[in-house]
Amino acid sequence: MRTLSLIWLFIAAAAGSAAAQTTVPTTAEPAATLDSLTITNVGTYIGQSTSAPAQAGQQSPTHTVGTLSDWRFVSDSSNVNGKVGTQFGIEFRIDGAPADDNVTLYLVLSFPPQGIRNPNTGETLHSATIALPNMKIGSRCVAGYGFDNAWEIVPGEWTEKISYRDRTLVERTFRVSTPEGIAQ
């Protein structure tokens, strides 16, 4: 069973295939400058997902973080159907310089007041912060959340913020509906 909880992805060349650099620059390269994020879509989407255990700086209710490829938005609504398999979030392009430089963004998720309770651990989270390292300037990306377990589906307002260093770049609120067949 796939246990994808938090979804983040960047479309860029894989760093693992780069050859080792044999020369050392004589001057320091300027640091990357991230100007803004250009939002291209907001809503629900589908795509191929792969999950892995959450690492340091990656907190999630299921203790996993996923990557997504070949995504496609299916709705531009902030209303989210509360059912297993639904994925929702923000698609954006990273604007800055130099192109293709890596930056670390942060996705901060705020859940409805009751939080999300993991029945396997007893832990309740009211928010989660995910470090998104190696995001490439100029790339098209998506950051969001996917429901893989019924217990993750908490009806109400969910807020997604994407930040860089100490600056919030984008914030969107989604309204998750009550799952079908479950009384509130």
N, CA, C and O of each residue as an XYZ file, in Angstrom:
736
protein
N       0.849     -1.184      0.000
C       0.000      0.000      0.000
C       0.886      1.236      0.000
O       1.822      1.344      0.792
N       0.596      2.118     -0.850
C       1.357      3.353     -0.948
C       0.952      4.243      0.204
O      -0.232      4.362      0.519
N       1.935      4.873      0.838
C       1.640      5.740      1.983
C       2.137      7.144      1.720
O       2.953      7.679      2.471
N       1.651      7.725      0.669
C       2.023      9.091      0.332
C       1.174     10.044      1.133
O      -0.054      9.987      1.067
N       1.800     10.914      1.884
C       1.039     11.853      2.680
C       1.229     13.256      2.182
O       0.269     13.894      1.749
N       2.435     13.750      2.232
C       2.698     15.091      1.755
C       3.384     14.980      0.416
O       4.296     14.173      0.237
N       2.946     15.783     -0.511
C       3.432     15.661     -1.869
C       4.203     16.904     -2.253
O       3.726     18.021     -2.053
N       5.370     16.721     -2.793
C       6.132     17.838     -3.318
C       6.965     17.339     -4.456
O       7.382     16.181     -4.462
N       7.219     18.192     -5.422
C       7.969     17.769     -6.572
C       8.597     18.948     -7.258
O       8.074     20.062     -7.227
N       9.683     18.701     -7.855
C      10.258     19.672     -8.750
C      10.603     18.960    -10.029
O      11.072     17.822    -10.001
N      10.374     19.624    -11.178
C      10.740     19.069    -12.454
C      12.063     19.720    -12.812
O      12.120     20.914    -13.107
N      13.103     18.947    -12.784
C      14.444     19.432    -13.080
C      15.334     18.232    -13.308
O      14.945     17.102    -13.011
N      16.503     18.459    -13.822
C      17.444     17.369    -14.049
C      17.863     16.776    -12.719
O      18.049     17.499    -11.740
N      18.011     15.470    -12.681
C      18.410     14.805    -11.440
C      19.850     15.138    -11.113
O      20.739     14.999    -11.953
N      20.074     15.578     -9.886
C      21.420     15.942     -9.459
C      22.323     14.728     -9.372
O      23.535     14.853     -9.542
N      21.766     13.560     -9.112
C      22.557     12.356     -8.935
C      23.300     11.925    -10.178
O      24.266     11.168    -10.074
N      22.886     12.382    -11.366
C      23.549     11.951    -12.585
C      24.626     12.919    -13.041
O      25.270     12.678    -14.063
N      24.838     13.994    -12.320
C      25.847     14.977    -12.715
C      27.249     14.432    -12.468
O      27.491     13.757    -11.467
N      28.149     14.719    -13.361
C      29.537     14.284    -13.210
C      30.223     15.146    -12.165
O      29.838     16.293    -11.942
N      31.236     14.588    -11.529
C      31.976     15.343    -10.516
C      32.738     16.478    -11.172
O      33.311     16.309    -12.248
N      32.743     17.619    -10.533
C      33.445     18.786    -11.051
C      34.923     18.665    -10.686
O      35.266     18.375     -9.540
N      35.794     18.889    -11.671
C      37.219     18.721    -11.418
C      37.957     20.040    -11.265
O      39.120     20.043    -10.860
N      37.316     21.160    -11.577
C      37.974     22.448    -11.420
C      37.340     23.206    -10.268
O      36.160     23.031     -9.965
N      38.129     24.038     -9.640
C      37.640     24.844     -8.526
C      37.588     26.287     -8.983
O      38.607     26.820     -9.421
N      36.418     26.953     -8.897
C      36.342     28.351     -9.325
C      37.224     29.227     -8.429
O      37.362     28.983     -7.231
N      37.819     30.257     -9.050
C      38.702     31.137     -8.290
C      37.942     32.260     -7.603
O      38.478     32.899     -6.698
N      36.714     32.510     -8.010
C      35.899     33.529     -7.352
C      34.616     32.894     -6.869
O      34.134     31.926     -7.457
N      34.065     33.432     -5.808
C      32.821     32.901     -5.260
C      31.662     33.210     -6.190
O      31.539     34.324     -6.700
N      30.821     32.223     -6.404
C      29.626     32.409     -7.221
C      28.583     33.176     -6.411
O      28.479     32.975     -5.201
N      27.810     34.052     -7.057
C      26.766     34.767     -6.317
C      25.696     33.790     -5.846
O      25.412     32.796     -6.515
N      25.116     34.074     -4.715
C      24.047     33.229     -4.172
C      22.803     33.362     -5.032
O      22.570     34.392     -5.665
N      22.011     32.304     -5.041
C      20.756     32.339     -5.788
C      19.830     33.385     -5.182
O      19.805     33.586     -3.968
N      19.074     34.044     -6.045
C      18.094     35.033     -5.624
C      16.724     34.566     -6.075
O      16.473     34.417     -7.271
N      15.839     34.336     -5.119
C      14.483     33.940     -5.446
C      13.606     35.178     -5.324
O      13.480     35.749     -4.241
N      12.998     35.593     -6.435
C      12.174     36.799     -6.453
C      10.732     36.532     -6.034
O      10.173     37.250     -5.205
N      10.136     35.487     -6.617
C       8.724     35.205     -6.363
C       8.379     33.827     -6.903
O       9.212     33.142     -7.498
N       7.139     33.443     -6.682
C       6.571     32.249     -7.299
C       5.428     32.709     -8.189
O       4.600     33.519     -7.771
N       5.378     32.202     -9.399
C       4.261     32.483    -10.287
C       3.324     31.293    -10.228
O       3.684     30.195    -10.651
N       2.118     31.504     -9.702
C       1.141     30.421     -9.578
C       0.569     30.112    -10.952
O       0.119     31.007    -11.668
N       0.592     28.819    -11.316
C       0.051     28.394    -12.597
C      -1.246     27.595    -12.442
O      -2.058     27.565    -13.367
N      -1.453     26.954    -11.299
C      -2.684     26.219    -11.008
C      -2.848     26.065     -9.505
O      -1.870     26.030     -8.758
N      -4.094     25.974     -9.077
C      -4.426     25.681     -7.683
C      -5.660     24.789     -7.722
O      -6.632     25.105     -8.408
N      -5.629     23.694     -7.000
C      -6.785     22.806     -6.954
C      -6.382     21.370     -6.746
O      -5.404     21.082     -6.056
N      -7.158     20.442     -7.359
C      -6.865     19.017     -7.224
C      -6.168     18.527     -8.489
O      -6.372     19.056     -9.582
N      -5.339     17.500     -8.309
C      -4.567     16.969     -9.422
C      -4.380     15.470     -9.274
O      -4.650     14.895     -8.219
N      -3.914     14.849    -10.344
C      -3.530     13.443    -10.328
C      -2.109     13.350    -10.845
O      -1.640     14.247    -11.546
N      -1.424     12.276    -10.505
C      -0.068     12.077    -10.986
C       0.528     10.817    -10.403
O      -0.051     10.197     -9.510
N       1.690     10.439    -10.912
C       2.435      9.291    -10.405
C       3.157      9.707     -9.142
O       3.893     10.694     -9.147
N       2.961      8.970     -8.059
C       3.586      9.347     -6.807
C       4.437      8.213     -6.250
O       4.162      7.029     -6.446
N       5.487      8.635     -5.543
C       6.395      7.720     -4.856
C       6.621      8.284     -3.468
O       6.881      9.478     -3.319
N       6.524      7.443     -2.455
C       6.714      7.951     -1.103
C       7.959      7.363     -0.464
O       8.444      6.301     -0.852
N       8.457      8.084      0.524
C       9.642      7.675      1.277
C       9.473      8.157      2.713
O       8.680      9.063      2.969
N      10.203      7.570      3.646
C      10.128      8.057      5.024
C      10.521      9.530      5.111
O      11.435      9.981      4.420
N       9.823     10.267      5.964
C      10.138     11.683      6.172
C      11.543     11.792      6.753
O      11.946     10.987      7.592
N      12.272     12.787      6.299
C      13.628     13.051      6.780
C      13.593     14.223      7.757
O      12.530     14.784      8.021
N      14.736     14.582      8.281
C      14.829     15.754      9.154
C      14.276     16.961      8.407
O      14.608     17.180      7.242
N      13.437     17.741      9.072
C      12.831     18.920      8.443
C      11.588     18.600      7.637
O      11.025     19.486      6.994
N      11.149     17.351      7.659
C       9.967     16.946      6.913
C       9.008     16.233      7.859
O       9.166     15.046      8.147
N       8.032     16.958      8.327
C       7.075     16.449      9.303
C       5.768     16.148      8.584
O       5.290     16.969      7.801
N       5.187     14.986      8.839
C       3.892     14.667      8.253
C       3.115     13.734      9.176
O       3.716     13.021      9.979
N       1.790     13.730      9.072
C       0.982     12.853      9.921
C       1.304     11.367      9.747
O       1.207     10.598     10.702
N       1.685     10.962      8.538
C       1.977      9.550      8.263
C       3.466      9.229      8.353
O       3.866      8.079      8.175
N       4.280     10.236      8.627
C       5.743     10.086      8.696
C       6.348      9.706      7.354
O       7.425      9.112      7.302
N       5.661     10.046      6.266
C       6.183      9.846      4.918
C       6.038     11.145      4.136
O       5.202     11.993      4.450
N       6.862     11.276      3.125
C       6.797     12.411      2.212
C       6.917     11.838      0.809
O       7.718     10.934      0.565
N       6.133     12.357     -0.096
C       6.126     11.813     -1.440
C       6.606     12.786     -2.485
O       6.601     14.001     -2.288
N       7.023     12.224     -3.602
C       7.339     13.021     -4.782
C       6.337     12.655     -5.863
O       5.818     11.539     -5.897
N       6.083     13.580     -6.717
C       5.052     13.417     -7.731
C       5.644     13.730     -9.091
O       6.404     14.686     -9.238
N       5.297     12.926    -10.086
C       5.716     13.216    -11.455
C       4.509     13.074    -12.380
O       3.506     12.450    -12.036
N       4.636     13.656    -13.531
C       3.577     13.585    -14.548
C       2.210     13.979    -13.995
O       1.210     13.302    -14.235
N       2.183     15.094    -13.245
C       0.915     15.516    -12.664
C       0.089     16.296    -13.667
O       0.606     16.881    -14.618
N      -1.224     16.284    -13.420
C      -2.181     17.013    -14.251
C      -3.285     17.505    -13.345
O      -3.857     16.729    -12.579
N      -3.593     18.799    -13.423
C      -4.665     19.361    -12.606
C      -6.014     18.961    -13.197
O      -6.217     19.021    -14.409
N      -6.929     18.554    -12.323
C      -8.256     18.130    -12.756
C      -9.340     19.079    -12.287
O     -10.478     18.997    -12.748
N      -8.996     19.992    -11.362
C      -9.957     20.965    -10.859
C      -9.212     22.208    -10.423
O      -8.123     22.120     -9.855
N      -9.792     23.362    -10.686
C      -9.183     24.617    -10.236
C      -9.966     25.204     -9.062
O      -9.962     26.415     -8.842
N     -10.631     24.334     -8.318
C     -11.451     24.755     -7.189
C     -10.678     24.601     -5.884
O      -9.824     23.723     -5.757
N     -10.984     25.457     -4.920
C     -10.402     25.312     -3.587
C     -11.227     24.355     -2.730
O     -10.879     24.100     -1.577
N     -12.326     23.820     -3.289
C     -13.136     22.807     -2.606
C     -12.552     21.435     -2.930
O     -12.377     21.085     -4.098
N     -12.252     20.662     -1.886
C     -11.574     19.377     -2.036
C     -12.492     18.265     -1.551
O     -13.013     18.320     -0.437
N     -12.685     17.258     -2.392
C     -13.492     16.099     -2.050
C     -12.730     15.246     -1.039
O     -11.648     14.746     -1.345
N     -13.282     15.076      0.155
C     -12.627     14.322      1.208
C     -12.726     12.830      0.977
O     -13.595     12.173      1.549
N     -11.842     12.278      0.142
C     -11.823     10.833     -0.075
C     -10.393     10.376     -0.347
O      -9.564     11.129     -0.858
N     -10.132      9.130      0.009
C      -8.808      8.554     -0.195
C      -8.466      8.643     -1.685
O      -9.292      8.328     -2.542
N      -7.251      9.072     -1.976
C      -6.784      9.214     -3.354
C      -6.793     10.649     -3.856
O      -6.155     10.949     -4.865
N      -7.501     11.537     -3.176
C      -7.541     12.936     -3.592
C      -6.223     13.621     -3.264
O      -5.681     13.457     -2.171
N      -5.714     14.385     -4.217
C      -4.490     15.171     -4.049
C      -4.814     16.620     -4.393
O      -5.502     16.884     -5.379
N      -4.320     17.567     -3.584
C      -4.621     18.969     -3.842
C      -3.425     19.835     -3.478
O      -2.628     19.482     -2.609
N      -3.311     20.967     -4.153
C      -2.194     21.846     -3.860
C      -2.040     22.975     -4.845
O      -2.987     23.391     -5.514
N      -0.797     23.466     -4.914
C      -0.458     24.659     -5.675
C       0.641     24.313     -6.664
O       1.674     23.760     -6.287
N       0.417     24.640     -7.928
C       1.454     24.490     -8.957
C       2.043     25.876     -9.204
O       1.308     26.861     -9.268
N       3.356     25.954     -9.340
C       4.009     27.251     -9.481
C       5.333     27.123    -10.230
O       5.881     26.034    -10.399
N       5.818     28.272    -10.668
C       7.156     28.384    -11.258
C       7.983     29.237    -10.315
O       7.490     30.232     -9.785
N       9.236     28.858    -10.100
C      10.130     29.606     -9.223
C      10.835     30.672    -10.060
O      11.543     30.348    -11.014
N      10.642     31.945     -9.703
C      11.242     33.067    -10.426
C      12.437     33.588     -9.657
O      12.326     33.901     -8.472
N      13.572     33.683    -10.312
C      14.778     34.176     -9.669
C      15.974     33.976    -10.570
O      15.825     33.728    -11.767
N      17.158     34.082    -10.000
C      18.388     33.947    -10.772
C      19.485     33.381     -9.870
O      19.442     33.562     -8.653
N      20.431     32.723    -10.440
C      20.495     32.276    -11.833
C      19.596     31.068    -12.078
O      19.322     30.287    -11.167
N      19.146     30.929    -13.309
C      18.276     29.820    -13.680
C      18.950     28.499    -13.346
O      20.167     28.357    -13.470
N      18.159     27.557    -12.928
C      18.578     26.189    -12.580
C      19.347     26.074    -11.276
O      19.736     24.966    -10.905
N      19.586     27.178    -10.556
C      20.196     27.076     -9.232
C      19.183     26.468     -8.268
O      17.976     26.639     -8.437
N      19.672     25.767     -7.272
C      18.811     25.143     -6.273
C      18.511     26.090     -5.122
O      19.370     26.858     -4.689
N      17.283     26.024     -4.638
C      16.874     26.733     -3.428
C      16.058     25.759     -2.581
O      15.528     24.774     -3.095
N      15.962     26.036     -1.295
C      15.116     25.239     -0.413
C      13.883     26.056     -0.063
O      13.979     27.138      0.517
N      12.729     25.524     -0.422
C      11.450     26.128     -0.064
C      10.872     25.348      1.105
O      11.322     24.241      1.402
N       9.876     25.923      1.767
C       9.198     25.257      2.871
C       7.702     25.288      2.618
O       7.131     26.333      2.304
N       7.078     24.134      2.757
C       5.631     24.013      2.683
C       5.132     23.900      4.116
O       5.525     22.992      4.848
N       4.263     24.828      4.514
C       3.670     24.786      5.849
C       2.184     24.511      5.666
O       1.471     25.281      5.023
N       1.729     23.405      6.240
C       0.327     23.018      6.181
C      -0.311     23.261      7.540
O       0.210     22.823      8.566
N      -1.435     23.956      7.541
C      -2.216     24.147      8.764
C      -3.514     23.379      8.584
O      -4.250     23.599      7.621
N      -3.788     22.478      9.518
C      -4.962     21.627      9.451
C      -6.117     22.272     10.209
O      -5.899     23.235     10.944
N      -7.342     21.766     10.049
C      -8.471     22.275     10.832
C      -8.165     22.172     12.334
O      -7.280     21.414     12.731
N      -8.891     22.930     13.169
C      -8.577     23.025     14.599
C      -8.396     21.689     15.330
O      -7.559     21.594     16.228
N      -9.162     20.661     14.964
C      -9.035     19.382     15.655
C      -7.747     18.641     15.297
O      -7.372     17.691     15.985
N      -7.059     19.064     14.220
C      -5.816     18.419     13.818
C      -6.047     17.064     13.175
O      -7.184     16.619     13.015
N      -4.959     16.425     12.815
C      -4.998     15.077     12.244
C      -4.389     14.130     13.269
O      -3.253     14.320     13.701
N      -5.149     13.109     13.655
C      -4.661     12.125     14.629
C      -4.300     10.838     13.908
O      -5.143     10.225     13.254
N      -3.047     10.435     14.029
C      -2.581      9.183     13.459
C      -2.955      8.063     14.431
O      -2.430      8.025     15.544
N      -3.846      7.152     14.040
C      -4.279      6.097     14.961
C      -3.168      5.083     15.273
O      -3.257      4.359     16.265
N      -2.150      5.029     14.454
C      -1.055      4.087     14.678
C      -0.078      4.574     15.745
O       0.552      3.767     16.429
N       0.049      5.902     15.888
C       1.010      6.460     16.846
C       0.334      7.211     17.983
O       0.946      7.448     19.024
N      -0.937      7.589     17.787
C      -1.646      8.398     18.773
C      -1.305      9.875     18.677
O      -1.882     10.687     19.400
N      -0.388     10.234     17.806
C       0.064     11.617     17.646
C      -0.986     12.439     16.896
O      -1.568     11.972     15.917
N      -1.221     13.667     17.368
C      -2.098     14.608     16.680
C      -1.273     15.794     16.229
O      -0.569     16.413     17.027
N      -1.363     16.107     14.942
C      -0.667     17.272     14.392
C      -1.677     18.330     14.004
O      -2.717     18.022     13.423
N      -1.369     19.592     14.329
C      -2.205     20.720     13.931
C      -1.602     21.455     12.747
O      -2.275     22.234     12.072
N      -0.328     21.198     12.505
C       0.352     21.768     11.340
C       1.549     20.886     11.028
O       1.963     20.062     11.844
N       2.087     21.069      9.854
C       3.281     20.333      9.434
C       4.130     21.262      8.583
O       3.609     22.059      7.803
N       5.424     21.152      8.738
C       6.358     21.932      7.930
C       7.260     20.968      7.188
O       7.866     20.078      7.786
N       7.345     21.152      5.890
C       8.134     20.269      5.039
C       9.207     21.079      4.335
O       8.904     22.043      3.631
N      10.456     20.692      4.523
C      11.547     21.299      3.756
C      11.525     20.690      2.358
O      11.437     19.472      2.203
N      11.606     21.545      1.346
C      11.633     21.111     -0.049
C      12.988     21.503     -0.642
O      13.093     22.543     -1.292
N      14.020     20.692     -0.429
C      15.358     21.062     -0.901
C      15.503     20.852     -2.406
O      14.719     20.138     -3.032
N      16.508     21.484     -2.958
C      16.893     21.289     -4.363
C      15.806     21.646     -5.365
O      15.691     21.018     -6.417
N      15.012     22.652     -5.035
C      14.031     23.151     -5.985
C      14.771     24.086     -6.943
O      15.508     24.969     -6.503
N      14.582     23.898     -8.226
C      15.354     24.645     -9.219
C      14.646     25.912     -9.681
O      13.470     25.892    -10.044
N      15.390     27.014     -9.659
C      14.866     28.284    -10.164
C      14.509     28.106    -11.642
O      15.295     27.565    -12.420
N      13.328     28.564    -12.010
C      12.830     28.445    -13.374
C      11.976     27.213    -13.596
O      11.328     27.094    -14.636
N      11.960     26.289    -12.636
C      11.211     25.043    -12.789
C       9.741     25.206    -12.452
O       9.347     26.079    -11.678
N       8.949     24.346    -13.052
C       7.532     24.228    -12.727
C       7.429     23.165    -11.646
O       7.975     22.072    -11.796
N       6.728     23.477    -10.551
C       6.670     22.607     -9.383
C       5.242     22.511     -8.869
O       4.377     23.303     -9.244
N       5.008     21.534     -8.006
C       3.734     21.433     -7.310
C       4.030     21.038     -5.867
O       4.912     20.223     -5.600
N       3.281     21.628     -4.948
C       3.398     21.288     -3.533
C       1.984     21.156     -2.985
O       1.126     21.997     -3.252
N       1.745     20.097     -2.218
C       0.400     19.906     -1.706
C       0.297     18.709     -0.800
O       1.277     18.292     -0.182
N      -0.905     18.155     -0.721
C      -1.201     17.059      0.184
C      -2.050     16.027     -0.542
O      -2.872     16.369     -1.393
N      -1.843     14.764     -0.199
C      -2.646     13.679     -0.755
C      -3.179     12.790      0.348
O      -2.455     12.457      1.285
N      -4.446     12.402      0.244
C      -5.070     11.519      1.231
C      -4.842     10.067      0.841
O      -5.344      9.610     -0.185
N      -4.084      9.340      1.660
C      -3.860      7.914      1.429
C      -4.588      7.045      2.436
O      -4.740      5.843      2.223
N      -5.036      7.638      3.523
C      -5.736      6.910      4.577
C      -6.985      7.696      4.959
O      -6.969      8.927      4.947
N      -8.059      7.001      5.296
C      -9.296      7.677      5.675
C      -9.100      8.561      6.904
O      -9.742      9.605      7.014
N      -8.230      8.166      7.825
C      -8.038      8.950      9.050
C      -7.368     10.300      8.805
O      -7.413     11.176      9.669
N      -6.745     10.479      7.630
C      -6.121     11.768      7.300
C      -7.151     12.819      6.887
O      -6.876     14.018      6.939
N      -8.306     12.378      6.488
C      -9.313     13.280      5.933
C     -10.031     13.988      7.073
O     -10.907     13.422      7.727
N      -9.642     15.234      7.293
C     -10.249     16.059      8.338
C     -10.989     17.195      7.637
O     -10.361     18.063      7.031
N     -12.328     17.195      7.716
C     -13.093     18.246      7.056
C     -12.812     19.612      7.657
O     -12.561     19.745      8.855
N     -12.858     20.623      6.803
C     -12.657     21.996      7.251
C     -11.621     22.702      6.404
O     -11.262     22.245      5.319
N     -11.142     23.830      6.923
C     -10.173     24.641      6.182
C      -8.741     24.173      6.415
O      -8.288     24.030      7.551
N      -8.056     23.944      5.325
C      -6.641     23.582      5.309
C      -5.917     24.743      4.629
O      -6.381     25.243      3.604
N      -4.801     25.172      5.181
C      -4.028     26.251      4.573
C      -2.660     25.719      4.170
O      -1.998     25.019      4.936
N      -2.251     26.063      2.953
C      -0.925     25.726      2.454
C      -0.166     27.020      2.215
O      -0.628     27.899      1.489
N       1.007     27.127      2.835
C       1.889     28.275      2.618
C       3.216     27.757      2.085
O       3.727     26.733      2.537
N       3.757     28.472      1.129
C       5.090     28.156      0.619
C       5.964     29.356      0.920
O       5.629     30.491      0.581
N       7.098     29.084      1.565
C       7.980     30.188      1.949
C       9.418     29.905      1.537
O       9.808     28.769      1.265
N      10.176     30.976      1.504
C      11.614     30.928      1.221
C      12.293     31.771      2.289
O      12.008     32.958      2.447
N      13.188     31.134      3.011
C      13.828     31.771      4.160
C      12.739     32.266      5.108
O      11.946     31.451      5.580
N      12.665     33.543      5.402
C      11.660     34.035      6.359
C      10.492     34.731      5.666
O       9.764     35.494      6.301
N      10.307     34.476      4.367
C       9.292     35.206      3.595
C       8.263     34.249      2.995
O       8.618     33.310      2.282
N       6.974     34.498      3.291
C       5.903     33.721      2.674
C       5.724     34.207      1.250
O       5.542     35.399      1.005
N       5.780     33.263      0.306
C       5.657     33.611     -1.105
C       4.249     33.415     -1.644
O       3.811     34.135     -2.542
N       3.546     32.439     -1.093
C       2.178     32.174     -1.528
C       1.434     31.462     -0.401
O       2.015     30.694      0.366
N       0.140     31.738     -0.323
C      -0.715     31.084      0.671
C      -2.085     30.865      0.048
O      -2.660     31.772     -0.554
N      -2.600     29.651      0.201
C      -3.934     29.324     -0.308
C      -4.670     28.491      0.737
O      -4.064     27.711      1.473
N      -5.990     28.674      0.787
C      -6.833     27.909      1.695
C      -7.720     26.985      0.873
O      -8.272     27.381     -0.154
N      -7.846     25.744      1.344
C      -8.689     24.732      0.713
C      -9.747     24.304      1.717
O      -9.485     24.254      2.918
N     -10.944     23.995      1.227
C     -12.014     23.513      2.097
C     -12.224     22.043      1.763
O     -12.698     21.694      0.682
N     -11.857     21.180      2.729
C     -12.013     19.730      2.564
C     -13.398     19.340      3.046
O     -13.816     19.714      4.141
N     -14.116     18.573      2.203
C     -15.481     18.155      2.536
C     -15.458     16.907      3.429
O     -14.444     16.219      3.545
N     -16.600     16.642      4.049
C     -16.778     15.445      4.859
C     -16.757     14.236      3.938
O     -17.433     14.231      2.909
N     -15.991     13.211      4.294
C     -15.968     12.001      3.452
C     -17.363     11.401      3.325
O     -18.161     11.452      4.261
N     -17.644     10.839      2.170
C     -18.948     10.216      1.928
C     -19.167      9.079      2.907
O     -18.254      8.300      3.176
N     -20.375      8.983      3.440
C     -20.740      7.894      4.318
C     -20.298      8.064      5.769
O     -20.528      7.174      6.587
N     -19.671      9.186      6.102
C     -19.214      9.417      7.467
C     -19.964     10.598      8.028
O     -19.926     11.691      7.463
N     -20.645     10.387      9.138
C     -21.371     11.488      9.782
C     -20.385     12.354     10.535
O     -19.407     11.863     11.100
N     -20.651     13.631     10.536
C     -19.743     14.568     11.221
C     -20.203     14.866     12.615
O     -19.555     15.634     13.327
